[in-house]
Amino acid sequence: MAAKKGKQNNNDNSSGGKQKGGSQNSKKGEMVPEDRLQAVVLTDCFQDRFMPLTATTPRCLLPFGNVPLIEYTLEFLAKSGVNDVYIMCSAHAEQVSTYIENSKWNLPWSPFKIQTIMSPEARSVGDVMRDLDNRGIITDDFVLVSGDLITNVEFDKLLEFHKFKHTQDKDHIMTMCLSKAGQYYKKRSIEPATFILDKSNDRCIYYQDIPLQSAKSKTSVSIDPELLENVDEFVLRNDLIDCRIDICSPQVPPLFQDNFDYQTLRSDFVKGVISNDLLGKSVYAYITNEYAMRIDGWYSYDFVSQDYLGRWVFPSVIESNLLEDQTYTHESSHIYKEKDVVLAQSCKIGKCTAIGSKTTIGEGTTIRNCVIGRNCKVGNNISIENSYIWENAVIEDNCKINHCIVATNVKIGNNVTINDGSIIGFNVVIDDNMEIPKDSKISSTPINKNNLFDSVLSDDDNSASEEDEDENANGKLAINLVGAKGIGYIYESELSDNDVDEYGSDDGKIINSLSNKFEDIYLSDTSISSTTKKTKKKRSASISSVYTDREEIGTDSEDEEEDFEKEGFATVERAIENNHDLDTALLELNTLRMSMNVTYHEVRTATISALLSRVYHFIATQTLGPKDASLKVFNQWGLLFKRQCFEDADFIDLMNILMTKTLDQKFEKPDLILFTILNNLYDNDLLEEDVIYKWWDTVSKDSKYDEVKKLTSKWVEWLRNADEETSSEEDDDEEGD
């Protein structure tokens, strides 16, 4: 009978009767019902950044790594121990509902109960939250996430942080999960924002969107001084990526209900709540170094895919096989293949490539940095790079595809060239001998531009007449692009109101583009300026000073050196990621050195930092061990130092930087890393014995480096003994003569 009673209590909780069950906890002998963690998944972002594909398919069901996007979100929630999941559906709600009903998440042994909720009238996140409040299904703290999340965040730590802040602050209603981004890392170009946090407890004091660098305008942060009352010190952060993982209290939906002006989650709700002293509610930021990104546009789709292929999201990897019928295995150079893949003998499959089951690759075809779906036919003598080919695509012979998306059921004829940034929509047919220009977007049917949002809310909206459809269609029959036998209409991106409000027209176009425009969207700290006049003098900090997490007060010369190290690091990192040849990398570094007028010491420092960062990545993702990772990186890129060192003093400086940076990188086995790198440079004739001995005599007695030089000490001793034996043998030979 006790077990039955506990089961009844759990059912009450899920149907909104938790308080009733909880009121009996004080009675002796009653079982305490277990808290049920709820989650709300927003499947619609109410933007048109994935057009023209989302005209017929919801974003959350688009394939990412050959798996529908929503699977990654649900997998994250399953690992987080969530009990109840509510899928909020707006655009293409029937498709989402059908997918969930037929998925593994709807089976009796699913780790959580899942329910799809139709909200077809919703036009914003605020509308969804008000609908959620009207239904009365939220009974306790809940997780709010989007259906396009890629992350390896450890949720337990986030939840523990949330509960701890809840005990400290009775007015705490939300915890935002924010991920750190590197100074020049491309994630910073996605929805940049400024968070002003109380340095003592990470309470969010103020929030403000900021423009991308491409807007070519500086932004000042204007904050009401009253918000800084009782704050001893605060920090301004513009290096945080908002992955939209939030833990909310049950008070959050009613606040949306009381304020119909709240439409967006950050610009309206968070900014409004923390700025309203009458509400007296607080929001906290949980800051993590773990990977957390949303696929919120073509640009993020591209670089997060490359991160995923490169195992930056470990332990979430392709060979995890999230779908029950997947059979991916991981091979060297990050190549992933399912069973029944047919590869011609002369085809070449390059690094960071995934190929789905029953796909055939023809003779002489080269594929690199790509995801190829299932049941694809790729012909002979084809070049495909940095692209995403979805299932059932057919590509005939002699085609060139560079940095594009080819959607499901596309047919591409012979001798077709598709240039950077192009999106080829579902069921498009391209005739032989055609060339698709850069940034083209082609759909198989014309898209109604006047009622774009309404057109995606229903899957069977056929009310418009053919005459009206032709008049309002976004695009024209693209005979000049797809050919006489082709099928395709040009789609011209038209930014939604949300995009224009958040980014400005230029930024929205960049976010909505797949093409390589990293130089245009690069985000630096100079996009935020102080409202006070700049001065070259040093000044002491006051309680009301605004700090960024990267800011250091110093002289102009110090700032210049710091800037070069970051720029040089980014240059080498880019060369490694794009597999540039050494001459190209050396040319870029030398051009940067001359333009910023720095010494070769700074060049060596930036190069070593980037190479050691790559070694650390291989080790952290468990791709390679410490020794193999060091050899892989320095075998290929160590030769850069041939053009950076010219005299004995330069090589001594090189070894000093290596030892210092290896220690700073916090490797688990720093002595093995340093020894492997030095031995590799010695084997490749970059270091000579006499220079090694001279360097070692200056550093061997420095106790600061004891942890990193253990194996190097034995190596140098071995070199000297071998040198002495060689000299002794030569002397004996001379005496014998």
MINUMAR-6034 format. One record per residue: y, x, z of N, C-alpha, C in turn. Coordinates in steps of 0.2 Angstrom, whole numbers, plus 5000, padded with zeros to 4 digits. Atoms other than C-alpha are relative to their C-alpha. Example, Ala and Ser with C-alpha at 12.3 -4.5 7.8 and 13.67 -1.06 7.14 Angstrom:
499450045000497850625039500650045000;499449964999499550685036500549965003;
This chain:
499450045000500050005000500650045000;499449955000501250155003500250024994;499949985007501050214986500349954996;499750065004501450044979500749995002;499450014998502950034989500550054997;499649945003503650204983500149984993;499950025007503350144965500549954999;499550065000504349984968500750035001;499449974999505750084975500350044994;499849965006505850194959500249954995;499850055005505850044948500749975002;499450034998507249974958500650054998;499549955001508250134956500250004992;499850005007508150134937500349944997;499750065002508749954936500649985003;499450014997510249974946499949985007;500150034993509449924963499950065005;500149954996509550094971500349995007;499750004994510750054984499749955005;500350054996509749904990499450045003;500549964997508250024992500250055005;499849954995509250155000500249985006;499850024994509850045013499549995005;500650004995508150035021499750075002;500349934998507950225023500050015007;499949994993508450215041499449975004;500550034997506950105045499450045001;500549954998505550195053499449984995;500650025004504050205041500149994993;499950015007504950175025500050064996;500049945004504750295011500750014997;499449995003506350375005499950014992;500149995007506550344986500350064997;499849945003506750494976500649994995;499450005004508450524968499850014992;500149995007508350494949500650034996;499449975004509450604938500049974993;499950035006510150514924500450044995;499649965005510850584907500249954995;499850045005511850504894500250054994;500049965006511750574876500549974995;499550035005513250544864499750034993;500349985007512450544846500650004995;499550005005514150524838500650035003;499449964997515650634839500749974997;499550045003516750514829500550044996;499649965005517350644816499650004994;500450005006516850674798499950074997;500049935002516650854798499350024996;500649995004514850844791499949964994;500050035006515350744776499950054994;500250075002514650704763499349985003;500750014998512950714772499949955005;500050054994513350604787500249934997;499950065003513850464775499349965000;500750035000511950424775499650025005;500449984995511250514789500450025006;499649984994511850534807499950085002;500049934999512350714812499450025005;500549984995511050714827499350014996;500650005003509650694814500050054994;500049955005510250834802499550065003;500549944998508950984802500450065002;499749944998509451134812499350055001;500649964999508051274811499449964998;500550055002507051134802499749965005;500150054995507151024817500649965001;499450044999508250874820500450025006;499649974995509750924830499949975007;500150044993509450794844499450035004;500649984997507750874848500250065005;499849944995508651034856500349975006;499650044994509750914867499449975005;500550044996508250814873499550065003;500449954997507250974876500350035006;499649974995508651044886499949955006;500050054994508650884897499350005003;500750004997506750884899499950065004;500049944995506851064906500449995006;499550014995508251004917499749965005;500350044995507150884926500349935000;499750075001508050724920499549955000;500550055000507250564924500149944995;499850055005508150434913500550024995;499549985005509050464897500249944996;499750055004510150344888500350034994;499849985006510450374870500649954997;499550045002512150304865500150014992;500050005008512150254846500649974997;499550045004513650214835499950004993;500149995007513550284818499350004998;500750005002511850244809499649995006;500450014994511250174825499349984999;500750025001509650104818499650064998;500449935001509150274811499850035006;500149964993509350354828499549965004;500550044996508450214837499350004997;500750005003506950214824499750075002;500349934999506850404826499750015007;500250004993506750394845499449965002;500650044999505550254845499350034998;500649975003504350354834499950085003;500049934998504650524843499550015006;500449984994503650614857500349975007;499650024994505050564869499849935002;500250074998504450384869499349985002;500750014998502650414873500049995008;500150014993501950364890500150065004;500049944996501850544896500650044998;499349965001503650594891500250025007;499749974993504550694905500549955003;499550054998505850554906499949934996;499950065003506150374902500650004995;499550005005507150354886500249934998;499750075003508250204880500650014996;499450005005509350184865500449945001;499550064998510950084868500450004994;499650015006511850014852500749995003;499350014999513750034853500450004994;499749995007514249994835500749995000;499350015001516049944839500450065003;499649944997516450114848500350044994;499649965004517750214839500250075003;499949944996517850354852499650015006;500449994994517050434867500249955005;499850054995518150324878499749934999;500350075001517450164870499350005002;500750004998515650224873500050005008;500050004993516050264891500249935003;499950064998516850094893499449954999;500650045001515350014886499450015005;500549984995514250114898500249975006;499850024994515250054912499949925001;500250085000515049864907499349995001;500750015000513249884906499750015008;500249994994513149944924499350045002;500749964999511650064922500150075003;499949944996512450214930500049995007;500150014993511950224948500250065004;499949944996512250404953500350054995;499749945005512850574946499550004994;500449995006512350594928500250054996;499949955004512250724915500349974993;499750025006513450694900499950054994;500149945005512950794884500149964993;500050035007513150774865499350024997;500749995003511650764853500050054995;499949945005512150924844500050075004;500049954996511851044858499550064999;500549945000511051224857500250045006;499949964994510851314873499450025004;500549974996509851414885500250005008;499750014993510851364901499549985005;500550024994509851364917500449945004;499750064997510251184923500050005007;500150004993509651214940500750035004;499449964997511151334944500649954999;499550045001512351214936500049945005;500050064995511751064947500150025007;499949974993511751174963500750015001;499349995000513551224959500449935001;499650075000514051034956499949975007;500250034993513150984973500450035005;499649964995514051124982500749985000;499350025000515751074976500149935003;500050074998515350894980500050005008;500050004993515050934998500750035003;499449974998516651034999500649964999;499550045002517750914990499849934999;500250075001517550724992500349974994;499650035006518750694977499750034994;500349975006517650794965499649954996;500450055004517050684951499750034993;500349975006516550804937500050085000;500149925000515850984934499950014992;500149985007516151054916499650075000;500449935001514951194910500450034994;499649965005515951324901499750074999;500349945002515251474892500550054998;499649945002516051644891499950024993;500149975006516451714874500350065000;499749935001516751894869500749994997;499350005002518551944865500149984992;499950015007518251944846499449964997;500650045002516651834845500249944996;499850055004516651704832500049935003;500150064997516251564844500749985003;499450024998518051574850500549964995;499650045005518651494834499849935000;500250075000517851334838500449965006;499750044995518951204847500350045006;499849964995519951334856500549965005;499650044994520751274873500250055005;499849964994521651344888499849965006;500150034994520951304905500350045006;499749974995521951344920499749985007;500550014995520851364935500350035007;499849974993521151394954499550065001;500549945000520451574956499650005006;500450004994519751534973499449965000;500650055000518551394969499949974993;500150025007518651364949500249934999;499850075002519451194951500550004994;499650015006520251144935500749975002;499350024999522151134937500349974994;499750025006522651104919499650024994;500449995006521951084902500549994994;499650015006522751114885499750024994;500349985006522151124867500550054997;499649955004522751274857499850014993;500250005007522851304839499650064998;500349945002521851424829500550054997;499649955003522551584823500349994993;499850025006522651514806500649964999;499450045000524051394811500650045000;499449955001525151554812500649975005;499550024996526051484827499850025007;500249984993526151544845500149935005;500050064996525851414859500150025007;499949994993526551414876499749945005;500350054996525751324891500549985005;499550024996526951214900499649955005;500450034994526251154917500549975005;499650024995527051044930499950045006;500149964994527451154945499749965006;500350034994526851014957499250015000;500749995001525051044950499850075004;500249934997525151224958500150005007;499950004993525551164975499350015004;500649984996524251234988499550044996;500449955004523651354975500350075001;499849934999523751534980500050044994;500049965006523251614964499649964995;500450035006522651544947499950054994;500249965006521951614931500049954994;500050035007522251564913499550024996;500649985004520651564903500149974993;500150025007520651554884499450034996;500649975002519051634882499349965001;500550044998517951494887499849954995;500250045005516851394875499749935004;500150074997516751204880499349974996;500750025003514851164876499949925001;500150074998515150984883499449985004;500550014995513850994896500449985007;499750024994514550894911499649965004;500350044995513950824927500549965003;499550054998514850664931499849965006;500250054995514950554946500049934997;500050075003514750364944500749985000;499350025000516650354946500350014993;499749985007516950424928500049944996;499950055004516550274918500549955002;499450054998517650154928500750034999;499449975001519050274926500249994992;499850025007518950254907500149934999;499950085000518850064910500749995002;499450014997520450074920500650034995;499549965004521350184907499850004993;500250015007521150124889500350054995;499749955004522250264883499550065000;500549955000520750384887499649994994;500450005006519950414870499550065000;500449945000519350594871499850025007;500249994993518450674885500450065003;499649944997519550834887500749985000;499350005001521250804880500349945003;499850064997521350624887499850005007;500350024993520150604902500150065005;499949954995520150774910500750025001;499349994999521950814907500449955004;499750054997522450644912499849995008;500350004993521350644928500350055005;499849944995521850814935500850005000;499350005000523750784931500349945004;499850064996523750614940499950005007;500049994993524250644958499849935004;500250064996523950454962499249995000;500750005000522150464957499750055005;500249954995521850624967499350024999;500749985002520250664958500050084998;500049935001519650844955499450014995;500549985005518650924941499950085001;500249934999517751094943499750034993;500349975006517251224930499450055002;500549964999515551304930500050054994;500049955006515651474920499450045000;500649975001514151544913500050054994;500149955006513651694902499449984995;500650025004512151604895500349974993;499850035006512151534877500149935000;499950075000512951364875500549984994;499550025006513651294858499849934998;500150075004513851124849500050024993;499950005007513551104831500549954998;499550055001515151024828500450014993;499750005007515551074810499650054996;500449965004514851174795500150075002;500049934998515551334802499650025006;500549984994514651324819499349994998;500750005002513151264810499750064997;500249945003513051424800499950065005;500049944995513451554814499549995006;500550014995512351464827499350014997;500649995003510951464815499850074999;500249935001511051644812499950035007;500149984993511151674831499349975002;500750034998509551564833499550044997;500549965003508651664820500050075003;499949934997509251824828499850005008;500250004993508551764845500550015006;499550004995510151754854500049945005;500150064995509651584862499350015004;500649994997508051654869500149985007;500750015003506951584876499949944995;500150055005507351444864500050034993;500149965006506651514848499649964995;500350045005505951444832499249995001;500750014999504151484836499849965006;500250054995504251364851499749944997;500450065004503751234838500249945004;499850064996504751084846499749944997;500350065003503950964834499250015000;500749994999502150934837499650034994;500449985006501550974819500250074998;499749945002502551134818499550065002;500549944999501551304817500450074998;499749945001502851444816499850065004;500249934997502451624820500650044999;499549955001503651764823499750074998;500249935002503451924813500650055001;499549955000504452084812500649984996;499450015004506252084806500349925001;499850074999506451904813499849964994;500250045005505451824800499549955003;500450054997504651654804499749964994;500350045005503351564794499549955003;500550044998502251414796499450014995;500749995004500451394789500149974993;500050035007500151354771500650024996;499549975004501651454765499750044994;500249965006501351524747500550054998;499549955002502251684743499750044994;500349965005502051774727500050075002;500149934998501551954727500750045000;499449965001503252024721500649975003;499450034997504451914731500150045006;499849964994505451994745500349955005;499750044995505751904761500450045005;499649964996507151984771500149985007;499950014993507651984789500349935002;499750064998508151824799499949944995;500150055005507251704788499449965003;500650054998506151544792499849964994;500350035006505051464779499549955003;500450054998504251294782499349994996;500750015003502451234778500049974993;500150035007501851204760500650024995;499549985004503351294753499850064995;500249955004503051404738500650044997;499549955002504051564733499850044994;500249975007503951634715500150075000;500049935001503851804708500750034999;499349975001505351924709500549965004;499550044997506251804721500250045007;499849974994507251874736500449955004;499750054995507751774751500150045007;499849964994508651844766500549965004;499650044996509551764781500049934999;500150075003508951594776499549965005;500550054997508051434783499849964994;500350035005506951364770499549945003;500350064997506251184774499350004997;500650015002504551114771499949974993;500250035006503751074754500650014995;499549985005505051164744499750044995;500349965006504751244727500650054998;499549955002505751404724499750044995;500349975006505451474707500050085000;500049935001505451654700500750034999;499449965001506851784700500649975003;499450044997507951684712500350055006;499749964994509151764725500349955004;499750044995509551664740500250035006;499849964994510551734754500549965005;499650034995511351664770500149934999;500050075002510851484765499549965004;500550054997509951334771499849954995;500350045005508751244760499649955004;500350054996508151084767499449974996;500650015003506451004764500049964993;500150035007505750944747500550024995;499649985006507051044737499650044995;500349965006506651114720500550044997;499649965003507451264714499750044994;500349975006507051324696500250074999;499949935001507051504689500750024999;499449965001508451634689500649975003;499550034997509551544701500350055005;499749964995510851624713500349965005;499750054995511251534729500350055006;499749964995512451624741500449965005;499750034995512951554758500249924999;499950085002512651364754499549965004;500550054997511751214761499849964994;500350055005510551124749499649955004;500350054995510050964757499349974997;500650035001508450864756499949974993;500250035007507650814739500550024994;499549985005508950914729499650034994;500449975005508350974712500550044996;499649955003509151134704499750034994;500349975006508851184686500050075000;500049935002508651354678500750035000;499449965001510051484678500649975004;499450034996511151394691500250055005;499749964995512351484702500449965005;499750044995512951404718500450055005;499649954997514451504726500149985008;499950014993514951524744500349945003;499750064997515251374755499949944997;500150065003514551244744499549965004;500550054997513651084751499849964995;500350045006512451004739499649955004;500350054996512050834746499349974998;500750035001510450734747499949974993;500250035006509650694731500450024994;499649985006510850784720499650044995;500349975006510250844703500550054996;499549965004511050994695499650034994;500349985007510651034676500050075000;500149935001510151204669500750034998;499549955003511451344666500749975003;499350034997512851264678500250055006;499749964994513951354691500449965004;499650044995514551274707500550045003;499549964997516251344712499950005008;500049994993516551404730500349945003;499850064996516751264743499949944997;500150075003516151124732499649965005;500450054996515450974741499849944995;500350045005514350864730499549955004;500450054997513550694735499749974994;500450035005512250594725500349934998;499650075001513350434726500750015002;499350004998515250404727500049985007;499950024993515850384745500749975001;499450044999517050254750500550035005;499549964996518650344756500449965004;499550054996519650194762499749985006;500350034994518350134774499450055002;500549954999517450294778499649995006;500350014994517150264796499549945001;500450065000516550094794499450004996;500649995005515350144780499450035003;500549974996514350254792499749965006;500350044994514150124806499449964998;500550045002512950024796499650034995;500449975005511450084786499949954994;500150055006511449924775500649964998;499450045001513249884772500150004992;499950015007513349824754500549954998;499550055001514749704756500550014994;499549985005515949794744499749994993;500250015007515849754726500050074996;500149945004515449884713500750024998;499349985003517249874706500450035006;499749974994517949904724499850075001;500349944999516750044726500350064996;499849955005517250134710500850025002;499349994999519150114715500150045006;499949964994518950184732499650065001;500549944999517650314729500450075001;499749934999518050484736499650054996;500449955005517550594721499949964994;500150035007517250574703499350034997;500649975002515650604693500150074997;499949935001515450784692499650034994;500449975006514750814674500250074999;499849935001515750974673499650055005;500449954995514751044688499349995000;500750015000513050964688499749994993;500350005007512850944669499949934998;500150075003512450804657499449965003;500650034997510750774665500050005008;499949994993511350804683500249935003;499850064996511750674697500450035005;499649984995513250714708500749984999;499350025000514950664713500450055005;499649964996516350774720500249975006;499750034994516750744738500650055002;499449974997518550794744500149995007;500050014993518650824762500749975002;499450034997519950704771499950005007;500049994993520250754789500149935003;499950064995520050614802500650015004;499449994996521450574813499850045006;500149954995520550664827500050074999;499949935002520450824818500750024999;499349995001522250814813500350015007;499750004993522750784831499850065004;500249944996521750924838500150074997;499949935003521951064826500650014995;499649995005523251024813499750004994;500450015006522851004795499650074998;500449935002522451194791499450015004;500649994995521351214806499449964998;500650045001520351064802499750014994;500349985006520051114785499550065001;500449944999519351284791499449985004;500650034996518251194804499549974996;500450045004517651084791499750034994;500249965006517151224779499450045002;500649964999515551324777500250074998;499849935004516351474767500250055005;499849944996516651644774500750005001;499249994999518451634781500150025007;499949974993518251734797500650035001;499349974999519851824794500549955001;499550065000520751654793499949975007;500050044994520051584809499950045006;500149964994519951734820500549985005;499650024994520651694837500150065004;499949954996521551824847500449975006;499650034994522451814864500750004998;499350015002524151824854500149934999;499850075001523951644851500349965005;499750034994524551604868500650055002;499549964998526251674873500349975006;499750034994527151664889500749984998;499450035001528751564890500650055003;499549954998529651714898500150054995;499849955004530451854889499550065001;500449944999529252004886500450065002;499649934999529752174893499550055000;500449945001529052344891499850035007;500049974993529252384910499449975003;500650024995527752374922500449955005;499750054995528052224934499449985005;500550024995527052184950499949934999;500350075001526052024950500349965007;499850044994526651874961499549955000;500550054998525751724968500049954994;500050055006526351614953499950034993;500249975006525851744940499549974996;500550035004524851684925499550064998;500449955002523351794922499549974995;500650015004522051794908499550045002;500649964998520351854911500050074997;500049935004520652004899500650045001;499349975000522452044904500050055005;499949944996522852214911500750024999;499349985001524652264914500050084999;500049935002524952434906500650024995;499549985005526052534894499849984993;500150025006526152504876499550044997;500549965003525052654871499349985003;500750034997523652584883499849944996;500250075004523752414874499750024993;500249985007523552504857499350035000;500749975000522052604862499549945002;500550054998521252444870499949964993;500150045006521552344854499650044995;500449965005520752484843499349995002;500750004998519252484854499649934998;500250075002519052294851499949994993;500150015007519352304833499550044997;500549965003518252454830499349975002;500650034998516852374840499849944996;500150065005517052214829499850024994;500249975006516952324814499350024999;500749985000515352404818499549955001;500550064999514552244825499949964993;500150035007514952164808499650034995;500449965005514252304798499249995002;500750014998512652284808499749944999;500250065001512552104807499949984993;500050015007512852104788499650054996;500449955003511752254785500450044995;499649965004513152354777499750074999;500249935000512852524770500450055004;499649964995513452674780500750024997;499449985003514752724767500649945001;499550064999515552544768500350005007;499850004993515552554787500550055002;499649944998516252724788500749994997;499450015004517652674775500449955005;499650054996518152524786500250035007;499849974994518152624802500650054999;499549955002519152764794500749974998;499450045002520452634787500349985006;499750034994520652554804500350065004;499749954996520852724812500750024998;499449985002522252774801500549955000;499550065000523152604801500250005007;499850004993523152614820500250065003;499849934997523452804822499750025006;500349984993522152834835499550074998;500449945001521052994837499249984999;500750015001519153014833499749995006;500350014994518853004851499949925001;500050074999519252814851499549974995;500550035005518252794835499350015003;500649994998516752874843499849955006;500150054994516952764859499949934998;500150065003517052604849499349994997;500650005004515552644838499450005005;500550004995514452694853500049935004;500050064996514952534863499649954995;500350055004514452424848499250024999;500749985001512752524845499649985006;500450014994512252514863500049925002;500050074999512752324864499449974995;500550025005511552304849499350015003;500649984996510152394859499949955006;500150054994510452284874499849934998;500250065003510352134863499249994999;500750005002508552184857499650005006;500350004994508052214875500049945003;499950064996508752064883499649944997;500450065003507951944870499350024999;500749985000506252034872499850014993;500249995006506252074854499750074999;500349935000505952264857500150035007;500049964994505652384871500650045000;499449965000507052504877499950064995;500149945005506352654867500049974993;500050025007506052554851500649974998;499450035002507652464852500550064999;499549945001508652634854499850034993;500249975007507652704839500249964994;499850055006507952554828500750014998;499250005002509852554830500250074998;499749935001510152744831499750044994;500349975006508952794817500449984994;499650025006510052684805500750025001;499350005000511752694812500350065004;499849944997511752854822500450054995;499749965005512252944806500749994999;499350015001513952874807500450055004;499749954996514353014819500150064996;499949945004514153144805500750004997;499450005003515853084799500649995006;499550004994516653074817500050065004;500049944996516153244824500050064995;499949955005516653404816500050075004;500049934996516753544830499549995006;500550004994515653584845500349955005;499750044995516953494856499949934999;500150075002516753334846499349985002;500750024998514853334849499949995008;500050014992515153364868500349945002;499750064999516353224868499549944999;500550055002515053114859499549995006;500550004995513753154872500249975007;499750024994514953124886500149925000;499950075001515352954879499449965001;500650035000513552914877499749995007;500250004993513152954895500449945004;499650044996514552854902499949924998;500150075002514352694891499349985001;500750024998512452694894500049985007;500050024993512752684912500449945001;499650065000514152554910499649944998;500350065003512952444900499549975004;500450034995511852414915499349994997;500750015003510152444906499650015006;500550004994508652424917499750075000;500249935001508052604911500550044997;499549965004509652694907499850074998;500249935002508852864908499550014994;500450015006507552814895500449994994;499550025005508952744884500350074998;499649945001510052904885499550064997;500449955003508553024882499849984993;500350025007507852924867500650014995;499449995005509652924859500150074998;499949935001509953104862499550044996;500649965003508253164856500049974992;500050035007508453044840500650044996;499549965004510153134836499850074999;500349935001509353304839499550004994;500550005005507953254827500349994993;499750025006509153194814500550064998;499649945001510053364815500849995001;499350014998511653294822500250045006;499849964995511553394838499650065000;500349945000511153574840499850035007;500249984993510353664855500650035003;499449974996511853774859500549955002;499650054997512953624860499849965005;500350044995511753524870500050045007;500049964994511653674883500750005003;499349994998513553694883500249935004;499950074997513653504887499749995007;500450014994512253504900500350045006;499749964994513053644910500649975003;499450034998514653544912499849935004;500250074997513753374918499450005004;500650004997512153424925500049995008;499950004993512853444943500449945002;499650054998513853284943499549945002;500550054997512953164955500249934997;499850065002513853014947499549974995;500450025006512653014932499250025002;500749984998511053054942499549944997;500450055002510352884937499850004993;500150005007510552904919499750074996;500249945003510053084916499450035003;500749974998508353104924499650034995;500449985006507353114908500450054996;499649965004508753204899500050075003;500149944997508653344912499350044999;500749975001506753374909500050024992;500049995007507153364890500450074998;499649935001508553504891499650065002;500449954998507353604901499450024995;500549995005505953584888500350044994;499749975006507153634874500150075002;499949934999507653794883499450045001;500749965000505853844887499850014993;500349995007505353814869500550054996;499549955003506953914863499850075002;500249934997506454064875499350024997;500649985003504654064868500150024993;499949985007505254064850500350075000;499649945000506454204854499550065002;500549954998505054304863499550014994;500549995006503854274848500350044994;499749965005505154344836500150075002;499949934997505454494847499450044999;500749975000503554534847499950014992;500149995007503554514828500450064997;499649955002504954634826499750075002;500349944997504154764837499450024996;500649995004502554744827500150034994;499849975007503454784811500250075001;
